[in-house]
Amino acid sequence: MKTRFARPFQHVLQLAALIALSTSLSAQASTALPTTQQVMDHYIRAMGGRDAIFKHKSMTVHGTLQPSEKQPAFDVVAYFKDGKMLYDVALANGNHFQQGFDGKVAWQLDPKDGPQLAKGDVIKSVQRDADMYYPARILDYFSSFDVVEVTAFEGHSCYHLNGKNKWGIVNEHFYDTTTGLLVGYRFNSAWRGGSGEEIEVFSDYKDFGGWLMPTRDVNKTPDGTQVQTRTSVSFDDVDDSVFALPEAVKVLLTKKAGA
């Protein structure tokens, strides 16, 4: 009996293995990864579509910034228009921390340390941040960007995209597989003076004029956690004068030019 049934039983096991493999391959085929363009298109639709994003010429964002768990939250306002930006933080002592981009010069003005000018590839990073339409044209800033897997990220099932931007920095994005919305980034900030690998998480999306935006942005670094909130957004209300360089920045530029 053992001799008679040994070979047929082996065939049954082989057949079962083949069926299992076929089922596995079929399941993999049915859950094939989308293309990068498909993920981006889903994201744009989830936000409200291109028309909702590109219909406005400028944007003013009000919110708060909590620099660390041990510090209070400060009021923040950010202005965007024509690829320019001004970011203003009202400090508790009445002073203001500012950083901006006027289309050419990327600068920072700290009440304690004075004015500073961005250099090299940091300028390109600031220029990207100044683009109010960035969410709808992310691919314009990447030389390579690939969907590598479906993975868990901050409690979400996400498409994990890994790429290199046009100034050579690796950046990872995570998009919710169901909603299509951006859940977060993972990147190393050491190249621009940061403390190393950082995670930025976006949540609590709300509708602002037909454009779905995150109202909570948590930045996790080796040095601690920073939280920004977005409380209101208004459109087409920014005057060009907002982006004029502060006098201290102009003086620093003059010194740099004469050095």
C-alpha positions in Angstrom: 0.0 0.0 0.0 2.7 2.4 0.8 4.6 1.6 -2.4 1.4 2.0 -4.5 0.3 5.3 -3.1 3.7 7.0 -2.5 4.0 8.4 -6.1 0.4 9.5 -6.6 0.5 11.2 -3.2 3.6 13.0 -4.2 1.8 14.2 -7.4 -1.0 15.5 -5.3 1.4 17.5 -3.2 3.0 18.9 -6.4 -0.4 19.7 -7.8 -1.4 21.5 -4.6 1.9 23.5 -4.7 1.2 24.5 -8.3 -2.4 25.6 -7.4 -1.0 27.6 -4.5 1.6 29.2 -6.7 -1.0 30.0 -9.4 -3.3 31.5 -6.8 -0.4 33.6 -5.4 0.6 34.9 -8.8 -3.0 35.7 -9.6 -3.3 37.7 -6.4 -0.1 39.5 -7.1 -1.3 40.4 -10.6 -4.6 41.7 -9.3 -2.8 43.9 -6.8 -0.1 45.2 -9.2 1.4 48.5 -8.2 0.1 51.6 -10.0 2.4 53.8 -12.0 3.8 56.9 -10.5 1.6 59.0 -12.8 -1.5 57.1 -11.6 -0.6 57.8 -7.9 -0.1 61.5 -8.7 -3.4 61.7 -10.7 -5.3 60.1 -7.8 -3.7 62.5 -5.4 -4.7 65.5 -7.5 -8.2 64.3 -7.8 -8.4 63.7 -4.1 -7.4 67.3 -3.4 -10.2 68.6 -5.6 -8.7 68.5 -9.1 -6.4 70.7 -11.1 -9.1 73.4 -11.7 -9.5 73.9 -7.9 -5.7 74.2 -7.4 -4.8 76.4 -10.4 -7.8 78.7 -10.3 -6.1 81.1 -7.8 -3.2 83.4 -8.3 -2.1 83.8 -4.6 -2.7 82.3 -1.2 -2.5 83.4 2.4 -2.3 80.7 5.1 -2.8 81.3 8.8 -1.9 78.8 11.5 0.4 78.0 14.4 3.9 76.6 14.9 5.0 74.7 18.0 8.8 74.3 17.6 9.1 71.6 20.2 7.2 69.7 22.9 8.5 72.1 25.5 7.7 75.4 23.7 4.4 77.2 23.2 2.7 77.5 19.8 3.3 80.8 17.9 1.0 82.4 15.3 2.2 81.9 11.8 1.1 83.5 8.5 2.5 82.5 5.0 2.0 84.2 1.7 2.4 82.7 -1.8 2.2 84.3 -5.2 4.0 83.9 -8.6 6.6 81.5 -7.1 7.4 83.8 -4.2 6.9 83.2 -0.5 7.0 84.9 2.8 6.8 82.9 6.1 6.3 85.0 9.2 6.3 83.7 12.8 5.2 86.0 15.6 7.3 85.2 18.6 6.2 85.6 22.2 8.4 88.6 22.9 6.8 90.6 20.0 9.6 90.0 17.5 9.2 88.1 14.3 11.1 85.3 12.6 10.9 85.4 8.9 12.0 83.6 5.8 11.2 84.2 2.2 11.9 83.9 -1.5 11.4 86.8 -3.9 11.9 84.8 -7.0 15.8 85.0 -6.8 16.9 85.5 -3.3 16.2 82.9 -0.5 16.6 84.5 2.8 16.0 84.2 6.6 15.8 86.9 9.3 16.2 85.7 12.9 15.8 88.4 15.6 18.7 86.7 17.5 21.1 85.8 14.7 20.2 88.4 12.1 19.8 87.9 8.3 21.1 84.9 6.4 21.1 84.0 2.7 20.5 80.4 1.4 23.2 79.0 -0.8 23.6 76.3 -3.4 20.9 73.6 -3.6 19.1 75.0 -0.6 17.9 77.8 -2.8 16.3 75.2 -5.1 14.6 73.6 -2.1 13.2 77.0 -0.9 12.1 77.8 -4.5 10.1 74.5 -4.5 8.5 75.4 -1.1 7.5 78.7 -2.5 5.5 77.1 -5.3 1.9 77.2 -4.2 1.0 74.7 -7.0 3.6 72.2 -5.9 1.1 69.5 -4.9 -0.2 69.4 -8.5 3.2 69.3 -10.1 5.4 67.2 -7.9 6.9 65.3 -10.8 8.3 68.6 -12.3 10.8 68.6 -9.4 12.0 64.9 -9.7 14.5 63.4 -12.0 13.3 59.9 -10.9 10.3 58.8 -8.9 9.1 55.2 -8.6 6.3 53.3 -6.8 8.3 50.7 -4.9 5.8 48.9 -2.7 2.6 49.1 -0.6 3.6 49.5 3.0 2.3 50.7 6.4 3.2 54.3 7.2 1.9 56.1 10.3 -1.2 53.9 10.6 -2.1 54.0 6.8 -1.7 51.5 4.0 0.4 53.6 1.6 2.0 53.5 -1.8 5.6 54.1 -1.1 7.3 56.3 -3.7 11.1 56.6 -3.7 12.8 59.2 -5.9 15.6 61.7 -6.4 14.8 65.4 -7.0 16.5 67.4 -9.6 19.2 68.6 -7.3 20.1 65.1 -6.3 18.4 64.6 -2.9 16.6 61.3 -2.2 13.0 61.8 -1.0 10.3 59.3 -0.1 6.6 59.9 -0.3 3.7 57.9 1.1 0.2 58.1 -0.3 -2.9 56.5 1.2 -3.9 53.6 -1.1 -7.6 54.3 -0.5 -8.0 58.1 -0.3 -5.1 58.9 -2.5 -4.0 61.7 -0.1 -0.4 62.3 0.9 0.3 60.9 4.3 3.9 62.0 4.6 7.5 62.2 3.6 10.7 60.6 4.8 14.1 62.2 4.0 17.5 63.0 5.3 18.0 66.7 6.1 21.7 66.6 6.9 22.6 68.0 3.5 21.0 71.3 4.4 22.2 71.4 8.0 19.4 69.3 9.5 19.8 66.7 12.2 19.4 63.6 10.0 16.5 61.4 9.0 13.2 63.1 9.3 9.6 62.1 8.9 6.9 64.6 8.1 3.2 63.5 8.6 0.2 65.3 7.1 -3.3 64.8 8.5 -6.7 66.3 9.3 -7.5 67.3 5.7 -10.1 70.0 5.2 -11.6 71.8 2.3 -10.5 75.3 1.6 -12.2 76.8 -1.5 -12.5 73.3 -3.1 -8.9 72.4 -2.4 -8.4 69.7 0.3 -5.4 70.5 2.4 -3.9 69.0 5.6 -4.4 71.1 8.7 -1.9 69.3 10.8 1.8 68.8 9.8 4.0 66.9 12.3 7.8 67.0 11.6 9.7 64.3 13.6 13.5 64.6 13.8 16.3 63.2 16.0 16.1 66.5 17.9 12.4 66.4 18.6 9.0 67.0 17.2 7.6 70.2 15.6 3.9 70.7 14.9 2.3 73.1 12.5 -1.4 73.7 12.1 -3.3 75.4 9.3 -6.4 77.3 10.6 -7.5 79.3 7.6 -6.7 79.9 3.9 -7.7 82.8 1.7 -7.0 83.3 -1.9 -6.1 86.1 -4.3 -5.4 88.6 -1.6 -1.6 89.0 -1.6 0.0 92.2 -2.8 3.4 92.0 -4.5 4.9 94.4 -1.8 4.7 91.5 0.7 7.7 89.9 -0.9 10.0 93.0 -0.8 13.3 92.1 0.8 13.8 93.4 4.4 16.4 96.2 4.7 18.7 93.9 6.8 18.7 91.4 3.9 19.4 94.1 1.4 22.4 95.3 3.4 23.7 91.7 3.7 23.3 91.3 -0.1 25.3 94.5 -0.7 28.1 93.3 1.6 28.2 89.9 -0.2 28.4 91.7 -3.6 31.3 93.8 -2.4 33.2 91.0 -0.7 
